[in-house]
């Protein structure tokens, strides 16, 4: 029985993992993270409000979209953790499977993660992954090398103040809170476009982690491309910075959107997308640049949507500019209330991880074929 099969963000969706807000905590201060709101367990009121919206999303996926939905185990993340290299008073949560699980074709990779509070987060999905492994004989189950997350993995002099010039200088020079001591990446830094994986170097993915992924998938014919969005002074996860909305066809290019206040660098854009099957357009500005209290994500969660097919998307109901933009492209929008879930690490895309879509792996970057051939000839 084939269960795991997902190559991109838009093929018809058949199965997905949806997170849970239970026992969710804002992490304490640690070398890679400085909280901007109260730490510890999220309030019962906020957890309840988020649970109502996430459960509603499950019903929409099941009954309106005919999608199989799996939910992680409810682990008590208020518990402390101690390893040979660090100790913390509490953990984080299992609201965002996209951050932890990277699905590439028939493989699910448990990513390294970059925060101590998220060290054991993938354990919440082990029941699901084990079930897939038993039922799908073609499924590959990989755990990326677990970092120590010792002090040596972080830049102790990183400027956390996003308003200071030093912070801007660091980001402009592609320097972040994690260094290159060990391979490190969150799964949500990876955008899957068929044969090509676009990965953001950021606060949660270093070049050594990107190189680990490149080496890991190379034998299966995948290519990995590093990108940057230096206008974003807190770059965390690519799915609110570069989002595919319309897949390419023989008649037209595909469309990706990118927030105009955090554009992809010209160098990256020219190197990767010139001659490809894609064009990059400015994303419409959100309905409001204000996010709910205690939400640590940006207002660009407005484009953190879920494509359930090439012409159908699930979108937060108040993100009207995004909805209007999608509809102008011929995409039907299923509107759901979701702002109360923004406090739990993201929006609809962050809080899901698609496991099975109907489709095969295609090459949307023919410009890269000539580069590969040139490399082979030169070698």
C-alpha positions as CSV (number, residue, x, y, z in Angstrom):
1,X,0.0,0.0,0.0
2,X,1.6,3.3,-1.1
3,X,1.1,6.0,1.5
4,X,4.1,8.3,1.3
5,X,4.3,10.2,-2.0
6,X,4.6,14.0,-2.1
7,X,6.8,15.9,-4.5
8,X,5.5,19.5,-4.4
9,X,3.0,21.9,-2.8
10,X,0.1,21.7,-5.2
11,X,-0.7,18.2,-6.5
12,X,-4.1,16.8,-5.4
13,X,-3.9,16.1,-1.7
14,X,-4.8,12.7,-0.3
15,X,-3.2,12.5,3.2
16,X,-1.8,15.0,5.7
17,X,-0.6,15.3,9.2
18,X,-2.2,18.1,11.2
19,X,-0.7,19.4,14.5
20,X,-2.1,19.7,18.0
21,X,-1.8,22.7,20.4
22,X,-2.0,20.6,23.6
23,X,0.8,21.3,26.2
24,X,2.3,24.0,23.9
25,X,4.9,26.1,25.5
26,X,6.8,29.3,24.6
27,X,10.4,28.2,25.0
28,X,12.6,29.8,27.6
29,X,15.7,31.8,26.7
30,X,18.4,29.6,25.2
31,X,21.5,30.3,23.0
32,X,19.5,30.1,19.8
33,X,16.3,31.9,20.9
34,X,15.3,35.0,22.8
35,X,11.6,35.0,23.7
36,X,9.5,38.1,23.0
37,X,6.5,37.0,25.1
38,X,5.8,35.2,28.3
39,X,7.6,31.8,28.5
40,X,6.1,28.5,29.7
41,X,2.8,26.8,28.9
42,X,0.4,28.7,26.8
43,X,-2.8,29.7,28.5
44,X,-5.6,27.2,28.6
45,X,-7.9,29.8,27.0
46,X,-5.5,30.2,24.0
47,X,-5.0,26.5,23.7
48,X,-8.8,25.9,23.6
49,X,-9.4,28.6,21.0
50,X,-6.7,27.2,18.8
51,X,-7.9,23.7,19.2
52,X,-11.4,24.7,18.0
53,X,-9.9,26.1,14.8
54,X,-7.5,23.3,14.2
55,X,-10.2,20.7,14.7
56,X,-12.4,22.7,12.3
57,X,-9.6,22.5,9.7
58,X,-9.5,18.8,10.2
59,X,-13.2,18.6,9.4
60,X,-12.7,20.7,6.3
61,X,-9.9,18.5,5.1
62,X,-11.8,15.3,5.8
63,X,-15.3,16.2,4.6
64,X,-14.9,19.0,2.0
65,X,-11.6,17.9,0.5
66,X,-11.8,14.1,1.1
67,X,-8.3,14.0,2.7
68,X,-7.1,11.5,5.3
69,X,-5.9,13.4,8.4
70,X,-3.5,12.1,11.0
71,X,-2.8,13.7,14.3
72,X,0.3,13.4,16.5
73,X,0.4,12.0,20.0
74,X,-0.3,14.5,22.7
75,X,3.0,14.7,24.6
76,X,3.4,16.7,27.8
77,X,5.9,19.3,26.5
78,X,5.8,21.1,29.9
79,X,8.3,18.5,31.1
80,X,12.0,19.4,31.5
81,X,14.7,17.9,29.4
82,X,18.3,17.1,30.2
83,X,20.9,15.8,27.8
84,X,24.7,15.5,28.2
85,X,25.0,18.9,26.6
86,X,22.1,21.0,27.9
87,X,19.1,21.2,30.1
88,X,15.8,23.1,29.8
89,X,12.8,23.7,32.0
90,X,10.2,22.9,29.4
91,X,9.9,22.1,25.7
92,X,7.8,23.5,22.8
93,X,4.9,21.6,21.2
94,X,3.6,19.5,18.3
95,X,1.5,22.2,16.5
96,X,3.7,22.4,13.4
97,X,4.6,19.1,11.8
98,X,5.9,21.1,8.8
99,X,8.9,22.3,10.9
100,X,9.9,18.8,11.9
101,X,9.0,16.4,9.1
102,X,10.3,16.8,5.5
103,X,8.5,14.7,2.9
104,X,10.5,14.2,-0.3
105,X,8.8,11.7,-2.6
106,X,8.5,8.4,-0.7
107,X,10.8,9.5,2.1
108,X,10.1,11.3,5.4
109,X,13.1,12.9,7.1
110,X,13.0,13.9,10.7
111,X,15.0,17.2,10.6
112,X,17.7,18.1,13.0
113,X,15.8,21.1,14.4
114,X,17.8,24.1,15.7
115,X,16.2,24.9,19.1
116,X,16.8,23.0,22.3
117,X,13.1,23.2,23.2
118,X,12.4,21.2,20.0
119,X,15.0,18.5,20.5
120,X,12.5,15.7,21.0
121,X,9.6,17.2,19.1
122,X,9.5,14.5,16.4
123,X,8.7,11.9,19.1
124,X,5.1,13.1,18.9
125,X,4.9,11.8,15.3
126,X,6.6,8.4,15.9
127,X,3.3,6.5,16.2
128,X,2.3,7.8,12.7
129,X,5.7,7.2,11.1
130,X,5.9,3.7,12.5
131,X,2.4,3.0,11.1
132,X,3.5,4.3,7.7
133,X,6.7,2.2,7.8
134,X,4.7,-1.0,8.5
135,X,2.0,-0.4,5.9
136,X,4.1,1.2,3.0
137,X,7.0,-1.1,2.0
138,X,8.4,1.7,-0.2
139,X,8.5,4.3,2.5
140,X,11.9,5.5,3.5
141,X,12.2,6.8,7.1
142,X,15.3,8.9,7.9
143,X,16.5,10.8,10.9
144,X,19.0,13.6,10.1
145,X,22.1,13.7,12.3
146,X,21.0,15.0,15.7
147,X,23.1,18.0,16.8
148,X,24.4,18.3,20.3
149,X,22.9,21.8,20.6
150,X,25.8,22.6,22.9
151,X,27.0,26.2,23.4
152,X,29.5,25.8,20.5
153,X,26.6,25.5,18.0
154,X,25.5,29.1,18.5
155,X,27.0,32.5,18.0
156,X,27.0,33.9,21.5
157,X,27.5,37.5,20.2
158,X,24.5,37.4,17.9
159,X,22.5,40.7,18.2
160,X,18.9,39.7,19.1
161,X,17.6,43.3,18.8
162,X,16.0,43.5,15.4
163,X,16.1,47.3,15.5
164,X,19.9,47.7,15.8
165,X,22.2,48.2,12.8
166,X,24.4,45.4,13.9
167,X,21.5,42.9,13.4
168,X,21.0,44.2,9.9
169,X,24.7,43.9,9.2
170,X,24.7,40.3,10.4
171,X,21.7,39.3,8.2
172,X,23.0,41.2,5.2
173,X,26.2,39.1,5.5
174,X,24.3,35.8,5.9
175,X,25.3,35.4,9.6
176,X,22.7,34.1,12.0
177,X,22.4,32.8,15.5
178,X,23.5,29.3,14.5
179,X,27.0,28.8,13.2
180,X,28.6,26.0,11.1
181,X,29.7,23.8,14.0
182,X,27.2,21.0,13.2
183,X,24.6,20.3,10.4
184,X,21.4,22.0,11.3
185,X,18.1,22.6,9.5
186,X,14.3,22.8,10.2
187,X,12.2,21.0,7.6
188,X,10.2,24.2,7.1
189,X,13.2,25.8,5.4
190,X,12.7,23.5,2.4
191,X,10.4,24.4,-0.5
192,X,9.7,21.4,-2.7
193,X,9.4,22.1,-6.4
194,X,9.6,18.6,-7.9
195,X,13.2,17.7,-8.7
196,X,14.5,20.9,-7.1
197,X,14.5,21.8,-3.4
198,X,14.8,25.5,-2.5
199,X,16.3,25.9,1.0
200,X,16.7,29.1,3.0
201,X,19.8,29.7,5.0
202,X,18.5,31.3,8.1
203,X,18.2,31.3,11.9
204,X,17.2,27.6,11.7
205,X,19.2,26.2,8.8
206,X,23.0,26.6,8.3
207,X,25.0,25.8,5.2
208,X,26.3,22.6,6.7
209,X,22.7,21.4,7.2
210,X,21.9,22.4,3.6
211,X,24.9,20.5,2.4
212,X,23.9,17.4,4.4
213,X,20.5,17.5,2.6
214,X,22.2,18.1,-0.8
215,X,24.4,15.0,-0.3
216,X,21.5,13.0,1.0
217,X,19.2,13.5,-1.9
218,X,21.7,13.8,-4.8
219,X,21.8,10.1,-5.6
220,X,18.0,10.2,-6.1
221,X,18.3,13.0,-8.7
222,X,17.3,15.9,-6.6
223,X,19.0,19.3,-6.6
224,X,19.3,21.7,-3.7
225,X,19.5,25.4,-4.0
226,X,20.3,27.9,-1.2
227,X,18.4,31.2,-1.1
228,X,18.3,34.3,1.1
229,X,15.9,37.0,1.9
230,X,18.0,39.7,3.7
231,X,15.1,42.1,4.1
232,X,13.8,39.7,6.7
233,X,15.7,40.4,9.9
234,X,14.3,37.3,11.6
235,X,14.4,34.7,8.8
236,X,12.7,31.6,10.1
237,X,11.1,29.1,7.6
238,X,10.7,29.7,3.9
239,X,6.9,29.2,3.7
240,X,6.1,32.8,4.5
241,X,8.8,34.1,2.1
242,X,8.5,32.1,-1.1
243,X,5.2,30.3,-1.9
244,X,4.1,28.5,-5.1
245,X,0.5,29.3,-6.1
246,X,0.2,28.2,-9.7
247,X,2.1,25.2,-11.1
248,X,3.8,25.4,-14.4
249,X,2.2,23.9,-17.5
250,X,3.3,23.5,-21.1
251,X,1.3,26.7,-21.9
252,X,2.4,29.0,-19.0
253,X,5.0,29.5,-16.3
254,X,4.2,28.7,-12.7
255,X,3.8,31.5,-10.2
256,X,5.6,31.9,-6.9
257,X,4.9,34.9,-4.6
258,X,7.5,36.7,-2.5
259,X,6.7,39.5,0.1
260,X,8.0,42.7,-1.5
261,X,9.5,43.9,1.8
262,X,11.7,40.8,2.0
263,X,12.7,40.0,-1.6
264,X,14.8,37.1,-2.7
265,X,18.3,38.4,-3.6
266,X,18.8,39.2,-7.2
267,X,21.8,36.9,-7.3
268,X,19.7,33.9,-6.0
269,X,16.8,34.8,-8.3
270,X,19.0,35.1,-11.4
271,X,21.0,32.0,-10.6
272,X,18.0,29.7,-9.9
273,X,15.0,31.0,-11.7
274,X,16.3,32.6,-15.0
275,X,15.3,30.1,-17.7
276,X,13.2,28.1,-15.3
277,X,9.4,27.3,-15.5
278,X,8.7,29.9,-12.8
279,X,8.1,33.6,-12.4
280,X,8.1,35.4,-9.0
281,X,5.5,38.0,-8.3
282,X,5.1,40.3,-5.3
283,X,2.7,38.9,-2.7
284,X,-0.2,41.1,-1.8
285,X,0.3,42.9,1.6
286,X,-1.7,41.3,4.5
287,X,-5.0,42.7,5.6
288,X,-3.2,43.8,8.7
289,X,0.4,43.9,9.7
290,X,-0.6,43.3,13.3
291,X,-0.6,39.7,14.5
292,X,-2.4,38.3,17.6
293,X,-0.9,38.9,21.0
294,X,1.9,36.4,21.8
295,X,2.3,35.4,18.2
296,X,6.0,35.4,17.3
297,X,5.5,35.0,13.5
298,X,5.2,37.8,11.0
299,X,2.1,39.1,9.4
300,X,3.2,37.3,6.2
301,X,1.4,34.3,7.6
302,X,-1.2,35.7,5.2
303,X,0.5,33.6,2.5
304,X,1.1,30.6,4.7
305,X,-1.8,28.7,3.0
306,X,-2.3,25.1,2.0
307,X,-2.9,24.1,-1.6
308,X,-5.1,21.0,-1.7
309,X,-5.0,20.8,-5.5
310,X,-3.6,22.9,-8.4
311,X,-6.6,25.2,-8.4
312,X,-7.8,25.0,-4.8
313,X,-6.4,26.5,-1.5
314,X,-7.3,26.6,2.1
315,X,-6.8,30.2,3.4
316,X,-7.4,32.0,6.7
317,X,-10.7,33.8,6.2
318,X,-9.6,37.3,7.2
319,X,-6.7,37.4,4.7
320,X,-8.8,39.1,2.1
321,X,-6.0,40.5,-0.1
322,X,-4.5,37.1,-0.4
323,X,-7.9,35.5,-1.2
324,X,-8.6,38.2,-3.9
325,X,-5.2,37.6,-5.4
326,X,-5.7,33.8,-5.5
327,X,-9.1,34.1,-7.0
328,X,-7.7,36.4,-9.7
329,X,-5.4,33.5,-10.6
330,X,-8.4,31.2,-10.9
331,X,-7.8,29.4,-7.6
332,X,-10.8,28.5,-5.5
333,X,-10.4,29.5,-1.9
334,X,-11.8,27.6,1.1
335,X,-11.9,30.1,3.9
336,X,-11.4,29.0,7.5
337,X,-11.0,30.9,10.7
338,X,-7.4,30.4,11.9
339,X,-6.0,33.6,13.5
340,X,-6.3,32.1,17.0
341,X,-3.9,29.4,15.8
342,X,-1.3,31.9,14.8
343,X,0.0,32.0,18.4
344,X,1.1,28.3,18.0
345,X,4.0,28.7,15.6
346,X,2.3,29.6,12.3
347,X,-0.7,29.2,10.1
348,X,-2.3,26.5,7.9
349,X,0.8,25.5,6.0
350,X,3.1,25.4,9.1
351,X,0.6,23.4,11.1
352,X,0.3,20.6,8.4
353,X,2.6,18.3,6.6
354,X,1.3,16.7,3.4
355,X,2.2,13.0,3.2
356,X,0.5,11.9,0.0
357,X,-0.4,13.8,-3.2
358,X,-1.4,12.3,-6.5
359,X,1.5,13.0,-8.9
360,X,5.1,12.2,-9.8
361,X,8.3,14.1,-9.6
362,X,8.8,16.5,-12.4
363,X,11.6,18.9,-13.5
364,X,10.5,22.5,-13.5
365,X,14.1,23.9,-13.9
366,X,15.3,22.9,-17.3
367,X,17.9,25.6,-17.0
368,X,19.6,23.5,-14.3
369,X,20.0,20.6,-16.7
370,X,22.5,22.5,-18.8
371,X,24.4,23.4,-15.7
372,X,24.5,19.7,-14.7
373,X,25.7,18.7,-18.1
374,X,28.3,21.4,-18.1
375,X,29.6,20.2,-14.7
376,X,29.8,16.6,-16.0
377,X,31.7,17.7,-19.1
378,X,34.2,19.7,-17.0
379,X,34.8,16.9,-14.7
